[in-house]
């Protein structure tokens, strides 16, 4: 289904749509307020953007530094050109360890690679340990938001779900009670897993260490109890130096949830005695995006989700309306690079209001890239009728006479036609909106008469 | 201001020409009152924005060439629209052999309120407008041309429209809950994403209605056409005026 169809469906439940809008606006507002307590906020954004510029220009050498340093630290490195290779690496490690059940903390990359169904097909139990992710996993849904995976659900729905899955009291929707139930349930899973998978927020080239940020401490719990830690990392997650974290960690939590700092920013540098750390470095379309001059800086993204919280479209259509792993504005500039046909409506799911670009902590010009994707998409996937009418319009607008004739005809028609015809169902504008009253003369006509 | 009488060309967006001649007239009269020599070069059509935003920027070269030919010989080009000005400056395609004229032209195209505050350097307007006014910030003016500080950014607050309206005697400027959220017009978005467009428009209207706004104003008639269209359909009593209409009426 296209974005407009999904959005229309989402908006049918008006009360819930309003709640969704207000909930995410609350997060955006919190981000606004905390960002304004940092006098150097805009300089931090500039700095972060420049550091990422440097990373993108020198990505190959930073990746080599990162690999060399990580290997020296006793970490094992695996390179994956695409999702399939990523999944194969993970499966191979699990098979070597004879592991049948794993815990996984939040990783958008493993969602992108569809790791869960891949492993489940091989008979491996995958338990997402982030609370929101566990909730959507119970429902067999993907996350609807990259930071707040279950933000589309109200607590009553979670109460019903936990009653069914975790045998909690029927109708008890107290958040503390439900969280305790999830804790007890997850504790067992943590204790039973020999391998833990995490994502990576930042990989540091100069040290070969990586940083994982979670609010729940679930990544740490999983990793410390398991013998083997597999960290799945997109190749763009590199930062040159450890001190760059001083810029990025300050921006990330404030942009994501309006917190001063993420609760757990854990640095992993080398495995404890007797344990193993593996990093799977994944391309999956990233180098192709890097080669697209107009779109390459979409790779600066640190997955904070601020553009989703601020987007007036996302807030009113929900994450699932996008039909892509990363929803919202940033997803709409990343996804067409992966599959332009499938995601051809996404760059049009925007008014180009520019709010996404202004909240972005690494200053990705998101709305300008949405505009640029439109130019690309219409070259190959433009509907014929739309293309034709656009060419016609250019014919009209470059000729003053043609413009005058068609304008006069249009206004005459609007004045003469009965409302029932103007507000015909085929006139999408008029379904829920009136047209302006048609004036008797245009400005041009007025000017000629009054200012000869 | 005494010796400075710039030769200003009025750039009237196509839908203003066709549907809102009164906004064109108000802009013309206002600029004249502020001491400009204003003319309306004949043969104007459309800047090409609807096509470009729909993904057909490459098909607007003819339109753009026409635009440059009409406006290149003026000191300034002023339009009662942030959106069309932004399009001309940022999204009109480069026309082969006209690059120099285009660049020079882009530096002298202005949206009305920024022209008054930044070029005419008007510090305060004296006049009277006894109404409770809600300001709708069009996104292209707001975040494109930076006509006001953005709620997302950590910057010193400013608002060029408010600077002009704020001094009018009797004008009650209303603070909204969401000062610069999009109304959902978005050009072709208004029809391709109809359901969302209407929802966004209703939410914007509600913010004004909850604050007992009498008149919604703004710098872009496209947003106002959309908001007014919804308000009229739903029988709301709230009124709509372009900022040029308010200023022109107030300073007589």
Interface residues (C-beta under 8 A of the other chain):
Chain A: X3 X4 X7 X8 X11 X17 X21 X25 X32 X35 X36 X38 X39 X41 X42 X310 X312 X313 X316 X317 X348 X349 X350 X351 X352 X353 X354 X355 X357 X358 X359 X371 X374 X375 X376 X377 X378 X382 X386 X387 X390 X391 X393 X394 X395 X396 X397 X398 X399 X400 X403 X407 X410 X411 X428 X429 X431 X432 X433 X434 X435 X436 X438 X439 X441 X442 X443 X444 X445 X446 X447 X451
Chain B: X12 X14 X16 X17 X18 X19 X20 X21 X22 X24 X25 X28 X40 X42 X43 X44 X45 X46 X48 X50 X51 X52 X53 X54 X55 X56 X57 X58 X59 X60 X62 X63 X65 X66 X91 X139 X140 X142 X143 X144 X150 X151 X152 X153 X154 X155 X178 X180 X181 X182 X184 X185 X186 X187 X188 X189 X190 X191 X192 X193 X194 X195 X196 X198 X199 X200 X201 X203 X225 X226 X228 X229 X230 X232 X233
